[in-house]
Each structure stands twice: as structure tokens, then as C-alpha cells.
């Protein structure tokens, strides 16, 4: 069973300036939990998959189950529901607030912060998988259990018509579909798998992977699936702009800067300027 580790990380490759406060790491512990708890986790996973087209966010249910058990906060206060024409009484408001405060306390981590998953964007996970693949460490960094959960995440957020969006609530995009499709293939899923086949059909029906936006084309080129000449130019000089200019990188979304800077580095190497 997967366990959430809070404020831990005293390994040789990790360092912290605040004693790892706020750090969240999921680790697999085969011996964790009782048979009943493991069965509950299995049911939660199956229920989310069954209803994935209706409810996209997962609600952090596995994390909540673990923290509620650890914190031992009494959550037995019955819900208070009022009809549309019922009077809002002091007792009703007090009960609702008390119930909300107890739940908030119950899902607080031991170091004081409230853990949460940042998995809405669908352009986080595929680049990680691709980078591990083309630097040759995929099977070193990822155990079979990690791969299983990555595939569960990707397939759970596939839209009904076979594609993937820019984020879990979004309509299909060529970028999201191309990145997710390639990730599944890298993780060992065969071409005849139902999810893979549906994703491939959507890509082909919509013109092909080369209709992907600039981020997707860059990853396709790194993997040798697309010519570098087809990628948009991102000269390194862009990062030397003065801050008062309207197109300065400081004015971009932080995730865009994180992606465009290495793309500029690659453009420099490919174009031969070599700053």
C-alpha cells in the first residue's frame, strides 16, 4: 500500500533549508495497512476509475484516509442539512462550522501543512517519463509499482473520445494527447491496448502529432520523431531582454518559463550558435 511520508528525506541526494517541512513523498510499503484497509483502497481506486468521466479530480482520498487515521480526530458529528425554506439557526451554523473545523484538523500533516496533489495539468507527468527514458534511467527511477500508478493516472484522465486535454478538466488537445500516448508506449503498453488505440485514432483523425503545439514538437524532436527544423525558434537572446520590455520572461507563467528556458538551450545547440 502506498504511504504518504511527511517532512522526511534525509537521503544522499536530498537537502533542505527548513528540515524538509512541507515535503510530501509517496512510498510503497507492501506491509502497510490491514487487509481491510487495503481492500478499502482498492475499492476507492476502482470507484474513481468507474466514475472518471463524471468526476475528474480524485479528491486526495488516499491521503485523507491516511491522515484521518493518524490524527484520530472525532468526525462523528452528523451532517446538518437545511431545506430551501428552512430558517438558518445558530445551532445549525455552529454544527456546520464545528464539523468543518474538525475535518480541516483531521487532514493536517504532522509538520503543520495541509498536503495536496498538484496533478491537474496533464503536461507534468509525460515530460518526466520521456526524460527518464532518453537519459536511460527509466527502469532505475521507476519500479513496476511506480509504472502501474503512472499508467493508472494517465488512463484515468483520458477523455471518452480517446484524447487527453491540457488539464484534467479540459477538452482534447493534440499536445495532451500526443504526450500521454507516447508516455504509455514508453511505459510498455502495447499498440493494441484499448486506451492506446483510442488515443492513436484521435491523433490520426485530427491530422497527426505534428499538429501539436511547440512544447510537443520539441519533445517529439528530442525522441527523434520530428525534425528540429519544424520547431519554433527560441533564441537564447530572449532571456537577456531588459525587464521593462513587454515580452520579458518574468511576465510569463512560471511553468512556461520552466519549459521555454531548456527549449532555448536546445535551440542554441541545434542552431549552432553555442552561447
C-alpha positions in Angstrom: 0.0 0.0 0.0 1.2 3.5 -0.8 2.0 5.7 2.3 2.5 9.4 2.4 5.7 10.4 4.1 5.7 13.9 5.5 8.8 16.0 6.2 11.2 13.1 5.5 14.0 12.9 3.0 17.4 12.5 4.7 18.9 10.7 1.7 22.2 11.5 0.0 20.6 13.3 -2.9 18.2 15.5 -0.9 18.8 18.6 1.1 16.6 21.1 2.8 16.9 24.6 4.4 13.9 24.0 6.7 14.3 20.4 7.8 12.1 19.2 5.0 9.0 20.9 6.3 6.2 20.6 3.8 7.8 17.8 1.8 5.5 15.1 0.5 6.7 11.7 -0.7 4.6 8.7 -1.6 6.4 5.4 -0.8 5.2 1.9 -1.4 5.1 -0.2 1.7 3.9 -3.8 0.9 3.3 -4.5 4.6 1.3 -1.3 5.3 -2.3 -1.4 6.4 -4.6 -4.1 7.4 -6.4 -6.4 4.9 -9.5 -4.3 5.4 -7.6 -1.0 4.7 -6.0 -2.4 1.6 -9.4 -3.6 0.4 -10.8 -0.1 1.1 -8.0 1.5 -1.0 -8.8 -1.0 -3.8 -12.5 0.0 -3.8 -11.6 3.7 -3.8 -9.4 3.2 -6.8 -12.0 1.2 -8.7 -14.7 3.6 -7.9 -12.7 6.6 -9.2 -12.0 4.7 -12.4 -15.6 3.8 -12.8 -16.8 7.4 -12.4 -13.7 9.1 -14.0 -15.8 10.8 -16.8 -18.1 12.4 -14.2 -15.6 13.4 -11.5 -12.2 14.4 -12.8 -10.3 15.4 -9.6 -9.6 12.5 -7.2 -10.3 14.4 -4.0 -7.0 13.2 -2.4 -8.9 10.4 -0.9 -5.9 8.1 -0.2 -4.2 10.9 1.6 -7.3 11.8 3.6 -7.8 8.2 4.6 -4.3 8.0 6.0 -4.3 11.4 7.8 -7.7 10.9 9.3 -6.5 7.6 10.8 -3.2 9.1 12.1 -4.8 12.3 13.6 -7.6 10.5 15.4 -10.0 13.5 15.2 -13.6 12.7 16.1 -15.6 13.2 12.9 -18.8 11.6 14.1 -20.8 14.9 14.1 -23.8 14.2 11.9 -24.3 16.4 8.8 -26.6 19.4 9.1 -28.8 20.0 6.0 -31.4 22.6 5.7 -34.2 22.8 3.2 -34.5 25.8 0.9 -37.2 27.5 3.0 -35.9 26.4 6.5 -34.6 29.0 8.8 -30.8 29.2 9.3 -30.4 28.8 13.1 -27.4 29.5 15.4 -27.3 25.8 16.2 -27.2 24.8 12.5 -24.4 27.2 11.7 -22.4 26.2 14.8 -22.7 22.5 13.9 -21.6 23.0 10.4 -18.6 25.2 11.4 -17.6 22.7 14.1 -17.8 19.8 11.6 -15.7 21.8 9.0 -13.0 22.7 11.6 -12.7 19.1 12.7 -12.3 17.8 9.2 -9.7 20.5 8.5 -7.7 19.4 11.6 -8.1 15.8 10.6 -6.3 16.2 7.3 -3.5 18.4 8.6 0.0 16.8 8.4 2.2 16.5 11.4 4.5 19.3 10.3 1.6 21.7 10.2 0.9 22.0 6.5 -2.1 20.6 4.5 -0.9 18.2 1.8 -2.5 18.3 -1.6 -1.9 16.8 -5.0 -0.8 19.1 -7.9 -1.8 16.9 -10.8 -4.4 18.9 -12.7 -2.1 19.8 -15.6 -1.5 16.9 -18.0 1.8 18.3 -19.2 3.7 17.5 -15.9 3.9 13.7 -15.9 4.7 12.9 -19.6 7.9 15.0 -19.8 9.2 13.3 -16.6 8.6 9.9 -18.2 10.2 11.0 -21.5 13.3 12.5 -19.8 13.9 9.3 -17.8 13.5 7.3 -21.0 16.0 9.2 -23.1 18.6 9.5 -20.4 18.4 5.8 -19.8 17.2 5.8 -16.2 13.5 4.8 -16.7 13.9 1.4 -15.1 16.2 2.7 -12.4 14.0 5.5 -11.2 10.7 3.7 -11.7 9.7 0.4 -10.2 7.0 -1.7 -11.7 4.7 -0.3 -9.0 5.5 3.3 -10.0 4.8 2.5 -13.6 1.5 0.9 -12.7 0.4 4.1 -10.8 1.6 6.3 -13.7 -0.5 4.3 -16.2 -3.4 4.4 -13.8 -3.2 8.2 -13.7 -2.8 8.6 -17.4 -5.7 6.3 -18.3 -8.0 7.6 -15.6 -7.8 11.1 -17.2 -8.3 10.0 -20.8 -11.4 11.6 -22.2 -14.3 9.5 -23.6 -13.4 10.1 -27.2 -9.8 8.9 -26.8 -7.8 12.0 -26.3 -6.3 13.9 -23.4 -6.6 17.6 -22.6 -4.2 20.3 -21.5 -5.5 19.6 -18.0 -7.8 17.0 -16.4 -11.0 19.1 -17.0 -10.1 20.1 -20.5 -11.2 19.0 -23.9 -8.8 17.1 -26.1 -5.7 18.8 -27.4 -3.0 17.5 -29.7 -0.4 18.4 -27.1 -2.0 16.5 -24.2 -2.9 13.5 -26.4 0.5 13.2 -28.0 2.4 13.4 -24.8 0.1 11.0 -22.9 0.1 8.5 -25.9 3.9 8.5 -26.1 4.2 8.1 -22.3 2.0 5.0 -22.3 4.1 3.4 -25.1 7.3 4.2 -23.2 5.9 2.6 -20.1 5.4 -0.6 -22.1 1.8 -0.5 -23.1 1.3 -2.3 -26.5 -0.2 -0.7 -29.6 -3.4 -2.9 -29.3 -4.3 -1.7 -25.8 -7.7 -0.1 -25.8 -6.6 3.2 -24.4 -3.5 3.4 -26.6 -5.6 2.5 -29.7 -8.2 5.2 -28.9 -5.5 7.8 -28.4 -3.8 6.9 -31.6 -7.1 7.1 -33.5 -7.8 10.6 -32.2 -4.3 11.8 -33.1 -4.6 10.4 -36.7 -8.2 11.6 -37.1 -7.1 15.2 -36.2 -4.2 15.4 -38.5 -1.3 13.7 -36.7 1.1 14.5 -33.9 2.8 17.3 -35.9 -0.2 19.4 -35.2 1.0 19.6 -31.6 2.0 22.9 -30.1 5.6 24.0 -29.6 6.2 22.0 -26.4 5.0 18.8 -28.0 7.1 19.3 -31.1 10.2 19.8 -29.0 9.7 16.5 -27.2 9.0 14.7 -30.5 12.3 16.1 -31.8 14.2 15.0 -28.7 12.8 11.5 -29.2 13.8 11.5 -32.9 10.2 11.6 -34.1 10.2 15.0 -35.7 12.7 17.3 -37.5 14.2 20.0 -35.4 13.7 22.4 -38.3 9.9 22.2 -37.6 10.3 23.6 -34.1 9.7 27.3 -33.4 12.9 29.2 -32.8 13.6 30.2 -29.2 16.9 32.1 -29.3 18.8 32.4 -26.0 18.9 36.2 -26.5 15.3 36.2 -25.4 16.4 35.6 -21.8 18.7 38.7 -22.0 15.8 41.1 -22.6 15.5 44.0 -20.1 12.8 43.7 -17.6 10.8 46.7 -18.7 10.2 45.2 -22.1 6.6 43.8 -22.6 7.9 40.3 -23.6 10.3 39.8 -20.7 10.3 36.2 -19.4 9.4 37.4 -15.9 5.9 38.2 -17.2 5.3 34.6 -18.3 3.6 31.9 -16.3 6.2 30.1 -14.2 5.6 26.8 -15.9 6.1 28.4 -19.3 9.5 29.8 -18.2 10.4 26.3 -16.8 9.8 24.8 -20.2 10.9 27.6 -22.6 14.4 28.0 -21.0 15.6 24.4 -21.7 13.9 24.8 -25.1 16.1 27.8 -25.7 19.2 25.8 -24.7 18.3 23.1 -27.1 17.6 25.6 -29.9 21.1 27.1 -29.3 22.7 23.7 -29.5 20.8 22.7 -32.7 21.3 26.0 -34.5 25.0 26.1 -33.8 25.3 29.5 -32.1 26.6 27.9 -28.8 26.4 30.8 -26.4 
